Amino acid sequence: MYQALTEAVYYILLSLLQPMHGYGIMQNVEKWSGGRMRLAAGTLYGAMNTLMEKGWIRALPEKRDSRKKEYVITDLGRAALEGELVRLKELVENGNRILGGGSDEESCS
């Protein structure tokens, strides 16, 4: 069964469509949320550990001269991200339909 993603996980997975290190992910989340979300390092790496356990992201081999570890999304993670996008579109469409003037019968069913 499909599991809804938290906003933080959604943004982490979006960030990892290209290889990226943790600080870059934190910057993306803050930028994409208009500054509304700021992930602390502990929150980010806790979520990333969970995503690695699920097989949704993986760590890339470390580069010789870099201390920064990079991560990337896997096919399973991409499927979860795409499933979430479908779910979010449905939520928006239903909200627009119901709030946008559907009949009382439609909004109650």
SEDRENFI-455670 format. One record per residue (C-alpha): residue number from 1; residue in one letter; x, y, z. Coordinates in steps of 0.5 Angstrom, whole numbers, plus 500, padded with zeros to 3 digits. Each point is the difference from the previous one (the first is absolute). Layout:
BEGIN
pagu: NUM vexkol: a px: X py: Y pz: Z
...
END
This chain:
BEGIN
pagu: 1 vexkol: m px: 500 py: 500 pz: 500
pagu: 2 vexkol: y px: 502 py: 507 pz: 498
pagu: 3 vexkol: q px: 503 py: 504 pz: 506
pagu: 4 vexkol: a px: 499 py: 508 pz: 500
pagu: 5 vexkol: l px: 506 py: 504 pz: 500
pagu: 6 vexkol: t px: 502 py: 505 pz: 505
pagu: 7 vexkol: e px: 502 py: 507 pz: 497
pagu: 8 vexkol: a px: 507 py: 499 pz: 502
pagu: 9 vexkol: v px: 501 py: 493 pz: 497
pagu: 10 vexkol: y px: 496 py: 503 pz: 494
pagu: 11 vexkol: y px: 505 py: 505 pz: 499
pagu: 12 vexkol: i px: 506 py: 496 pz: 502
pagu: 13 vexkol: l px: 498 py: 495 pz: 495
pagu: 14 vexkol: l px: 499 py: 506 pz: 495
pagu: 15 vexkol: s px: 507 py: 502 pz: 501
pagu: 16 vexkol: l px: 503 py: 493 pz: 499
pagu: 17 vexkol: l px: 498 py: 500 pz: 493
pagu: 18 vexkol: q px: 507 py: 502 pz: 499
pagu: 19 vexkol: p px: 506 py: 498 pz: 504
pagu: 20 vexkol: m px: 500 py: 505 pz: 506
pagu: 21 vexkol: h px: 503 py: 501 pz: 507
pagu: 22 vexkol: g px: 497 py: 501 pz: 507
pagu: 23 vexkol: y px: 501 py: 508 pz: 500
pagu: 24 vexkol: g px: 497 py: 500 pz: 493
pagu: 25 vexkol: i px: 494 py: 497 pz: 501
pagu: 26 vexkol: m px: 499 py: 504 pz: 506
pagu: 27 vexkol: q px: 501 py: 506 pz: 496
pagu: 28 vexkol: n px: 495 py: 498 pz: 495
pagu: 29 vexkol: v px: 495 py: 498 pz: 505
pagu: 30 vexkol: e px: 500 py: 507 pz: 503
pagu: 31 vexkol: k px: 500 py: 503 pz: 493
pagu: 32 vexkol: w px: 494 py: 496 pz: 497
pagu: 33 vexkol: s px: 496 py: 501 pz: 506
pagu: 34 vexkol: g px: 501 py: 508 pz: 500
pagu: 35 vexkol: g px: 504 py: 500 pz: 506
pagu: 36 vexkol: r px: 494 py: 496 pz: 504
pagu: 37 vexkol: m px: 504 py: 494 pz: 501
pagu: 38 vexkol: r px: 507 py: 499 pz: 503
pagu: 39 vexkol: l px: 503 py: 493 pz: 501
pagu: 40 vexkol: a px: 504 py: 500 pz: 506
pagu: 41 vexkol: a px: 506 py: 495 pz: 498
pagu: 42 vexkol: g px: 498 py: 495 pz: 505
pagu: 43 vexkol: t px: 493 py: 500 pz: 497
pagu: 44 vexkol: l px: 503 py: 499 pz: 493
pagu: 45 vexkol: y px: 504 py: 495 pz: 502
pagu: 46 vexkol: g px: 495 py: 496 pz: 504
pagu: 47 vexkol: a px: 495 py: 500 pz: 494
pagu: 48 vexkol: m px: 506 py: 498 pz: 495
pagu: 49 vexkol: n px: 502 py: 494 pz: 504
pagu: 50 vexkol: t px: 492 py: 498 pz: 500
pagu: 51 vexkol: l px: 500 py: 501 pz: 492
pagu: 52 vexkol: m px: 506 py: 496 pz: 500
pagu: 53 vexkol: e px: 497 py: 494 pz: 504
pagu: 54 vexkol: k px: 494 py: 500 pz: 495
pagu: 55 vexkol: g px: 505 py: 500 pz: 494
pagu: 56 vexkol: w px: 497 py: 507 pz: 498
pagu: 57 vexkol: i px: 507 py: 503 pz: 500
pagu: 58 vexkol: r px: 507 py: 498 pz: 500
pagu: 59 vexkol: a px: 507 py: 503 pz: 501
pagu: 60 vexkol: l px: 505 py: 501 pz: 495
pagu: 61 vexkol: p px: 507 py: 497 pz: 500
pagu: 62 vexkol: e px: 504 py: 506 pz: 504
pagu: 63 vexkol: k px: 505 py: 504 pz: 495
pagu: 64 vexkol: r px: 507 py: 500 pz: 502
pagu: 65 vexkol: d px: 501 py: 507 pz: 502
pagu: 66 vexkol: s px: 493 py: 502 pz: 503
pagu: 67 vexkol: r px: 497 py: 499 pz: 507
pagu: 68 vexkol: k px: 493 py: 501 pz: 497
pagu: 69 vexkol: k px: 496 py: 494 pz: 499
pagu: 70 vexkol: e px: 495 py: 500 pz: 494
pagu: 71 vexkol: y px: 494 py: 496 pz: 500
pagu: 72 vexkol: v px: 495 py: 499 pz: 494
pagu: 73 vexkol: i px: 493 py: 497 pz: 499
pagu: 74 vexkol: t px: 499 py: 493 pz: 498
pagu: 75 vexkol: d px: 494 py: 497 pz: 496
pagu: 76 vexkol: l px: 496 py: 499 pz: 506
pagu: 77 vexkol: g px: 501 py: 507 pz: 502
pagu: 78 vexkol: r px: 498 py: 503 pz: 494
pagu: 79 vexkol: a px: 494 py: 495 pz: 500
pagu: 80 vexkol: a px: 498 py: 503 pz: 507
pagu: 81 vexkol: l px: 501 py: 507 pz: 497
pagu: 82 vexkol: e px: 496 py: 499 pz: 494
pagu: 83 vexkol: g px: 494 py: 497 pz: 504
pagu: 84 vexkol: e px: 500 py: 506 pz: 505
pagu: 85 vexkol: l px: 500 py: 504 pz: 494
pagu: 86 vexkol: v px: 493 py: 497 pz: 498
pagu: 87 vexkol: r px: 497 py: 500 pz: 507
pagu: 88 vexkol: l px: 502 py: 507 pz: 500
pagu: 89 vexkol: k px: 497 py: 502 pz: 494
pagu: 90 vexkol: e px: 493 py: 496 pz: 502
pagu: 91 vexkol: l px: 500 py: 504 pz: 506
pagu: 92 vexkol: v px: 501 py: 507 pz: 496
pagu: 93 vexkol: e px: 495 py: 498 pz: 495
pagu: 94 vexkol: n px: 495 py: 497 pz: 505
pagu: 95 vexkol: g px: 501 py: 507 pz: 504
pagu: 96 vexkol: n px: 499 py: 504 pz: 494
pagu: 97 vexkol: r px: 494 py: 496 pz: 498
pagu: 98 vexkol: i px: 496 py: 500 pz: 507
pagu: 99 vexkol: l px: 502 py: 508 pz: 502
pagu: 100 vexkol: g px: 499 py: 502 pz: 493
pagu: 101 vexkol: g px: 493 py: 500 pz: 500
pagu: 102 vexkol: g px: 498 py: 492 pz: 499
pagu: 103 vexkol: s px: 493 py: 499 pz: 502
pagu: 104 vexkol: d px: 498 py: 498 pz: 507
pagu: 105 vexkol: e px: 499 py: 493 pz: 498
pagu: 106 vexkol: e px: 507 py: 499 pz: 497
pagu: 107 vexkol: s px: 503 py: 504 pz: 506
pagu: 108 vexkol: c px: 497 py: 495 pz: 505
pagu: 109 vexkol: s px: 501 py: 493 pz: 496
END
